Amino acid sequence: MKILLVEDEVSLASFIKKGLEAESFSTDLAYDGYVGKQLFQKNEYDAVILDVNLPSLNGFDLCRLIKRENERIPVLMLTALDTLDDKIKGFDAGADDYLPKPFAFKELLLRIRAITKRHVLSHSTILRLADLTLDLDRKVVTRAERRIELTSKEFALLEYMLLHKGKIISRAELAERVWDTDFDSNTNVIDVYINYLRKKIDKEFSSKLLHTVIGMGYSLHES
């Protein structure tokens, strides 16, 4: 399991990171909100631990951004702000749990395991964007209630992009996550499959969902 930890207290951040890694959690560390945002947008995480009073971008705003880009990632707020109003603000920002400082490390572990397990159990089997839906159980894709036939690789590509809707996804990331291979700049297989998918989910519809971001990759979002 991979964790993003955003904490500006260096000694505390080091303590948490070492503890998580001792429990076999791979952990990326950021000391301010802006770097945390960059790491989140660049990498894949199973959970995020956020302080609130962060330089550059505070934890509440970063939590909102994370949930806006991928509502499925569980977020634990870890902060000295422990009033009821603070907790309400954290949950309103999208946090899944809120642990005040000081805390026992064992409790932090229990809470991380609880929110990640809860999210796995609660994941919807239906992924949606606008009038496009993908049913993970039935392996059925529809747009505007019209069924769209996809190959297994097209389905896997669409599933990955729906799980990361709104995010710019590079060819290298698609190669690693969908094709399970290192990116080969000499092949155009990803571009070919993107075009296959675009023809099936966008060609006959006025609103386009699959977008090319020149020099960066692709993004699935409403126009």
Disulfide bonds with the S-S distance in Angstrom:
none
